[in-house]
Amino acid sequence: MKKIVTIIGITALAALLFTACSGTTAALPAAGSSPAQLSVTGVGQVLVVPDIAFISVGVRTQDVTVSEAIAANNTQAQQIKETLIAEGISESDIQTSSFYVYQNYNYDFQGIQTDYYFVVENTVYVTVRDIDNMGNILDAVGRSGANNIYGVTFDVADKSAAQSTARELAVQAAKAQAEELASAAGVELGELLSITSYSTTTMQDFYGYGMGGGGGASVPISSGEMPINAEVNLTYAIK
């Protein structure tokens, strides 16, 4: 279950726009001109603990014949799949993302081709819903034959509550900024003319490369915290 661990409110840039002024009071706009306005931007940020992760696990095999290279790859890929399931990964969360077969060549010191071989690469995209077990999963698939492990990405399965909180913080920051600027300029805020909202999330990435055949302690992986940001632009009329 995700936890909201830190809440941060940030006020960003603001622009006070009016047509003319006398002293500290905004003048009434001339007939036919646009009404005086105050536009502000507020940013809210919530830090959450990831509760889901995604990894790419691959097997690379090679042989002088295509059939042998594919057969060896299939055997290792099946072992990895069985290992993932044994570690609690649902079969529906294991998806083949790429499968390549290509030819490579060997050359001597003079650059003359001496022979060739075939390479087979099979990669699966895995959704890990128990991220506390991530280190054990990486260690297990490495020992079962995976020789490419990369693109570990952490995320939050349901961001709706955190996004809502971030938007509330952004609105509060923007309103406070608008009231502060209006007071400093000696004008009075009128009706709210427009609201624009944007949300962003920065996913946590961990890149690595694993070689099969290892053993010992599980791989140390830390999910850390993930920021969920919301930006709100408010535009007020100036009385």
PyMOL commands that set and color helices and strands:
alter all, ss='L'
color gray80, all
select helices_A, chain A and resi 66-86+91-93+131-143+160-185
alter helices_A, ss='H'
color red, helices_A
select strands_A, chain A and resi 4-17+21-22+25-26+37-48+52-63+94-107+113-128+148-155+189-201+204-206+226-238
alter strands_A, ss='S'
color yellow, strands_A
deselect
rebuild
show_as cartoon
